[in-house]
Amino acid sequence: MAQILCALTRLFRSKPQSIGFFATREQATGYARRELGHLGKRIAVVNHLDGFAVYRIGGL
């Protein structure tokens, strides 16, 4: 998990912000798609040991 966040930070030059945590990938992906429509920002779904986190990448 830390390696993925480090790679995202290097790639997009800003710190990813956690915007949600879900038990299944389907829930996380659905939430990410809704947020992408609202925010218009880059969104990443990251696998954790106990679920899936959704991160907003870059900008305000």
N, C-alpha and C positions, 0 to 999 in steps of 0.2 A: 504494500500500500504506500509506504513512504517513498519507494523508488518511483512509483507512478506519479505521485504528486511532485517529486523533484523534477522528473522529466517534463511534466506539464508546465512547471514554473520556468524551466529553461527554454522551452519551446515558445511560450506565449509571453514571457518577460513580465509576468505578474503572478501574484499569489492566488491560487484557486480558493474559492469560497464555497463551503459546504452549504447546500440549500435543501437537502432532504436525505433521509435514510429509510430504506425499505427492506422487507424480508425477501422479496422475490425480484428477479430481473424484470419481469413483466410490469410490476408496479413501478419500479424505478424508471423504466423506459417510457411508460405512459406519462409519468410526472415530468420527465425531462422533455418530452415532446410538447406538453402543454406549456411549460415554462419557456421553451424555445420560441413558441408562438407569441408569448407575452413579452419576453425580454429582448428577443432578437440577438442574444449573445451566444457565445460558444458554450456548450453544455457537454459534460463528460459523465458517464456512468462507470463507477469504479467498484470492482468486486472486493468485498471484505470477508473476513472469516465467518461472520454471523449475518451477512446481508449485503446490500448494495447501496452505495452512497451516490448522490447526484451532486456534482460540482459545477459552479459557474466559473468560466475561465475568462479572465481579463475584464478590464473596464469597470465602470460603475454600474 
